[in-house]
Amino acid sequence: MRAAGGIPVVASERVQPAALAEAAWLIDRLLAKRPDVAVAIGRSFVRFVVMAHDERTISRKNSTRAIS
C-alpha cells in the first residue's frame, strides 16, 4: 500500500498509477514540516481518495484500490 506521511492514498480502478503517485508526493510535501499533523490524520483513520475526472462521490464504492 502506498502511504503519504502514513496516510493511505487510494483510488478507483480507473485512476492512473501516476496520478496516485503525484497525489502521494503532494501530500508528502504539504506535511513535510508538520509530521504531528500527519500522525494525527493517520490516527483518525483518514484516507485520501483520488477519483477519475468523470466519477462522482455518489458513484464511489466502499472498496478502493491502494497503490504500493
Secondary structure, DSSP 8 states (H G I E B T S, - for coil): --EETTEEEEE-TTS-HHHHHHHHHHHHHHTTT-HHHHHHHHHTT--EEE--TT--GGG--S--EE--
